[in-house]
Amino acid sequence: MAQQIAVSGIEGKLEVNEDGELIYAKSGLETEVLTADEAIRRWPAAASDIRRALKILD
């Protein structure tokens, strides 16, 4: 089950899926798969939330 990560100031949503992939959905038609490092560089304020969501999968 995917876990949504709250990131203030972004349009769309960021989730981590069961495989540890970070999925950024800008809209229903536009999505990106990011590594943890890419997501943290893009949204540094959410770094601890991203790491926490990935740790839960372990």
DSSP file (Angstrom, degrees, kcal/mol; ACC not computed):
  #  RESIDUE AA STRUCTURE BP1 BP2  ACC     N-H-->O    O-->H-N    N-H-->O    O-->H-N    TCO  KAPPA ALPHA  PHI   PSI    X-CA   Y-CA   Z-CA
    1    1 A M              0   0    0      0, 0.0     2,-0.1     0, 0.0    15,-0.1   0.000 360.0 360.0 360.0 133.6    0.0    0.0    0.0
    2    2 A A        -     0   0    0     15,-0.1     2,-0.5    13,-0.1    15,-0.2  -0.424 360.0-146.7 -73.2 146.1    1.3    3.4   -0.9
    3    3 A Q  E     -A   16   0A   0     13,-2.7    13,-2.3    -2,-0.1     2,-0.2  -0.968  13.0-134.2-117.0 123.0    2.0    5.9    1.8
    4    4 A Q  E     -A   15   0A   0     -2,-0.5     2,-0.5    11,-0.2    11,-0.3  -0.525  12.8-149.2 -76.7 140.6    1.5    9.6    1.0
    5    5 A I  E     -A   14   0A   0      9,-3.5     9,-0.7    -2,-0.2     2,-0.5  -0.951  15.6-129.5-111.9 124.9    4.1   12.1    2.2
    6    6 A A        +     0   0    0     -2,-0.5     2,-0.5     7,-0.1    43,-0.1  -0.614  31.2 173.5 -77.3 122.4    3.0   15.5    3.1
    7    7 A V    >   -     0   0    0     -2,-0.5     3,-1.1     3,-0.1     2,-0.1  -0.966  23.9-138.7-130.6 114.4    5.0   18.2    1.3
    8    8 A S  T 3  S+     0   0    0     -2,-0.5     3,-0.1     1,-0.2    37,-0.1  -0.453  81.8  23.3 -74.5 144.1    3.9   21.8    1.7
    9    9 A G  T 3  S+     0   0    0      1,-0.3     2,-0.4    -2,-0.1    -1,-0.2   0.540  91.4 118.1  84.6   7.3    4.0   24.0   -1.3
   10   10 A I    <   -     0   0    0     -3,-1.1     2,-0.6     2,-0.1    -1,-0.3  -0.817  61.6-130.5-106.5 150.5    3.8   21.4   -4.0
   11   11 A E  S    S+     0   0    0     -2,-0.4     2,-0.3    -3,-0.1    -3,-0.0  -0.865  81.1   7.5 -92.7 122.1    1.1   20.9   -6.6
   12   12 A G  S    S-     0   0    0     -2,-0.6     2,-0.3     2,-0.0    14,-0.2  -0.762  95.7 -68.6 106.8-156.2    0.1   17.3   -6.6
   13   13 A K  E     - B   0  25A   0     12,-1.9    12,-2.7    -2,-0.3     2,-0.4  -0.976  24.9-144.3-142.7 154.5    1.1   14.5   -4.2
   14   14 A L  E     +AB   5  24A   0     -9,-0.7    -9,-3.5    -2,-0.3     2,-0.3  -0.979  25.3 173.1-120.1 128.6    4.2   12.5   -3.3
   15   15 A E  E     -AB   4  23A   0      8,-2.5     8,-3.3    -2,-0.4     2,-0.5  -0.945  26.5-141.9-132.6 153.7    3.9    8.9   -2.3
   16   16 A V  E     -AB   3  22A   0    -13,-2.3   -13,-2.7    -2,-0.3     6,-0.2  -0.974  26.1-151.4-111.5 130.7    6.2    6.0   -1.5
   17   17 A N    >   -     0   0    0      4,-2.4     3,-2.1    -2,-0.5   -15,-0.1  -0.337  34.3 -89.2 -95.8-179.3    5.0    2.6   -2.8
   18   18 A E  T 3  S+     0   0    0      1,-0.3    -1,-0.1     2,-0.1   -16,-0.0   0.735 125.5  56.7 -61.2 -24.1    5.7   -0.9   -1.5
   19   19 A D  T 3  S-     0   0    0      2,-0.1    -1,-0.3     1,-0.0     3,-0.1   0.413 119.5-107.3 -88.8   1.8    8.8   -1.2   -3.7
   20   20 A G  S <  S+     0   0    0     -3,-2.1     2,-0.3     1,-0.3    -2,-0.1   0.621  72.9 141.8  82.8  12.9   10.4    1.9   -2.2
   21   21 A E        -     0   0    0     14,-0.1    -4,-2.4    15,-0.0     2,-0.6  -0.696  48.5-135.1 -87.8 140.6    9.8    4.1   -5.2
   22   22 A L  E     -BC  16  34A   0     12,-1.6    12,-3.1    -2,-0.3     2,-0.6  -0.859  20.6-163.6 -96.0 123.3    8.8    7.7   -4.7
   23   23 A I  E     -BC  15  33A   0     -8,-3.3    -8,-2.5    -2,-0.6     2,-0.6  -0.935   5.9-165.1-113.1 119.9    6.0    8.7   -7.0
   24   24 A Y  E     -BC  14  32A   0      8,-2.8     8,-2.1    -2,-0.6     2,-0.7  -0.926   5.8-165.9-105.5 115.3    5.2   12.3   -7.6
   25   25 A A  E     +BC  13  31A   0    -12,-2.7   -12,-1.9    -2,-0.6     6,-0.2  -0.887  14.1 176.2-105.3 108.1    1.8   12.8   -9.3
   26   26 A K  S    S-     0   0    0      4,-2.1     2,-0.3    -2,-0.7    -1,-0.2   0.862  74.8 -21.5 -76.4 -36.7    1.4   16.3  -10.6
   27   27 A S  S    S-     0   0    0      3,-1.4    -1,-0.2   -14,-0.1     3,-0.2  -0.884  84.3 -78.1-155.2-178.3   -2.0   15.4  -12.1
   28   28 A G  S    S+     0   0    0     -2,-0.3     3,-0.1     1,-0.2    -2,-0.0   0.746 131.5  36.0 -62.7 -22.0   -3.9   12.3  -13.1
   29   29 A L  S    S+     0   0    0      1,-0.1     2,-0.6    -4,-0.0    -1,-0.2   0.617 108.3  67.2-106.4 -16.2   -1.9   12.2  -16.3
   30   30 A E        +     0   0    0     -3,-0.2    -4,-2.1     2,-0.0    -3,-1.4  -0.921  57.6 155.1-115.7 113.5    1.6   13.4  -15.2
   31   31 A T  E     -C   25   0A   0     -2,-0.6     2,-0.4    -6,-0.2    -6,-0.2  -0.954  21.0-161.2-133.8 155.9    3.7   11.3  -12.8
   32   32 A E  E     -C   24   0A   0     -8,-2.1    -8,-2.8    -2,-0.3     2,-0.6  -0.990  13.5-142.4-132.9 142.8    7.4   11.0  -12.1
   33   33 A V  E     -C   23   0A   0     -2,-0.4     2,-0.3   -10,-0.2   -10,-0.2  -0.937  30.4-176.1-103.1 124.7    9.3    8.2  -10.4
   34   34 A L  E     -C   22   0A   0    -12,-3.1   -12,-1.6    -2,-0.6     2,-0.2  -0.863  25.1-124.5-121.1 151.6   12.1    9.6   -8.2
   35   35 A T     >  -     0   0    0     -2,-0.3     4,-2.3   -14,-0.1     5,-0.2  -0.478  38.4-105.7 -80.2 166.5   14.9    8.2   -6.1
   36   36 A A  H  > S+     0   0    0      1,-0.2     4,-2.5     2,-0.2     5,-0.2   0.909 122.1  52.0 -60.1 -42.1   15.0    9.3   -2.5
   37   37 A D  H  > S+     0   0    0      1,-0.2     4,-2.3     2,-0.2    -1,-0.2   0.903 109.2  49.2 -62.9 -41.3   18.0   11.6   -3.2
   38   38 A E  H  > S+     0   0    0      2,-0.2     4,-2.0     1,-0.2    -1,-0.2   0.924 112.4  47.7 -63.3 -44.1   16.1   13.2   -6.1
   39   39 A A  H  X S+     0   0    0     -4,-2.3     4,-2.7     1,-0.2    -2,-0.2   0.898 112.0  49.6 -64.6 -40.8   13.1   13.9   -4.0
   40   40 A I  H  < S+     0   0    0     -4,-2.5    -1,-0.2     1,-0.2    -2,-0.2   0.888 110.5  50.1 -67.6 -38.8   15.1   15.3   -1.1
   41   41 A R  H  < S+     0   0    0     -4,-2.3    -1,-0.2    -5,-0.2    -2,-0.2   0.891 115.1  44.2 -64.2 -38.1   17.0   17.6   -3.5
   42   42 A R  H  < S+     0   0    0     -4,-2.0    -2,-0.2     1,-0.3    -1,-0.2   0.891 131.0  21.5 -74.0 -40.1   13.7   18.8   -4.9
   43   43 A W    ><  +     0   0    0     -4,-2.7     3,-1.9    -5,-0.2    -1,-0.3  -0.631  67.5 168.1-129.0  73.0   11.9   19.2   -1.5
   44   44 A P  G >  S+     0   0    0      0, 0.0     3,-1.5     0, 0.0     4,-0.3   0.791  75.1  64.5 -60.1 -28.5   14.6   19.5    1.2
   45   45 A A  G 3  S+     0   0    0      1,-0.3     3,-0.3     2,-0.1     4,-0.2   0.739 103.2  49.4 -66.4 -20.5   12.0   20.6    3.8
   46   46 A A  G <> S+     0   0    0     -3,-1.9     4,-2.6    -7,-0.2    -1,-0.3   0.280  77.2 110.0 -99.7   9.8   10.4   17.1    3.5
   47   47 A A  H <> S+     0   0    0     -3,-1.5     4,-2.6     1,-0.2     5,-0.2   0.893  78.7  47.2 -54.9 -45.8   13.7   15.1    3.8
   48   48 A S  H  > S+     0   0    0     -4,-0.3     4,-2.2    -3,-0.3    -1,-0.2   0.887 112.9  49.5 -67.3 -36.5   12.8   13.7    7.3
   49   49 A D  H  > S+     0   0    0      2,-0.2     4,-2.2    -4,-0.2    -1,-0.2   0.891 111.7  49.2 -67.0 -38.6    9.3   12.7    6.1
   50   50 A I  H  X S+     0   0    0     -4,-2.6     4,-2.1     2,-0.2    -2,-0.2   0.943 113.1  46.0 -64.7 -48.2   10.7   11.0    3.0
   51   51 A R  H  X S+     0   0    0     -4,-2.6     4,-2.3    -5,-0.2    -2,-0.2   0.891 112.2  51.8 -62.5 -39.4   13.3    9.1    5.1
   52   52 A R  H  X S+     0   0    0     -4,-2.2     4,-1.8    -5,-0.2    -1,-0.2   0.909 109.0  49.7 -64.1 -42.9   10.7    8.1    7.7
   53   53 A A  H  X S+     0   0    0     -4,-2.2     4,-0.8     1,-0.2    -1,-0.2   0.892 112.9  47.1 -64.1 -39.4    8.3    6.8    5.0
   54   54 A L  H >X S+     0   0    0     -4,-2.1     4,-0.7     1,-0.2     3,-0.5   0.870 108.8  54.8 -69.8 -36.0   11.1    4.7    3.4
   55   55 A K  H >< S+     0   0    0     -4,-2.3     3,-0.9     1,-0.2    -1,-0.2   0.858  99.0  61.7 -65.8 -34.3   12.2    3.4    6.9
   56   56 A I  H 3< S+     0   0    0     -4,-1.8    -1,-0.2     1,-0.2    -2,-0.2   0.827  98.5  58.4 -59.9 -31.4    8.7    2.1    7.5
   57   57 A L  H <<        0   0    0     -4,-0.8    -1,-0.2    -3,-0.5    -2,-0.2   0.787 360.0 360.0 -69.3 -27.3    9.1   -0.2    4.5
   58   58 A D    <<        0   0    0     -3,-0.9    -1,-0.2    -4,-0.7    -2,-0.2   0.490 360.0 360.0 -67.4 360.0   12.2   -1.9    6.0
